[in-house]
């Protein structure tokens, strides 16, 4: 059984250097392409309806409420797009970290008056 240092050196030697594309080439299937296009069309339609709802609403919208109103669907649509488009877990992991941080900020942010 190799010790921990030898194993970490082995894993580091197998990694792709930063700034270089992965050596494996991948082609997307027609199903992945059409699902990605359909999801983007759904997302754009959702944002158009949200904008129309925001404009027709008689209530006063604060900037925090507006950011939450548009931010949550944006994070969800972006995450679903990455899954549907067929990216690998190694390509998607950093982006999910960023999307999770954005969602955590939106969920955790509260107004100072409440």
Number of C-alpha atoms within 10 A of each C-alpha: 5 7 7 9 9 11 12 12 10 11 10 11 10 9 9 11 10 7 6 7 9 12 7 5 6 9 6 10 10 9 12 16 14 13 15 19 15 13 18 16 12 13 18 14 12 16 16 12 12 15 15 11 11 15 11 9 10 8 8 8 13 8 9 12 14 12 12 16 17 14 15 16 16 18 17 14 18 18 16 14 20 17 15 17 18 19 15 10 11 8 12 14 12 11 14 16 11 12 18 15 12 15 19 11 12 17 11 9 11 11 8 5 4 4
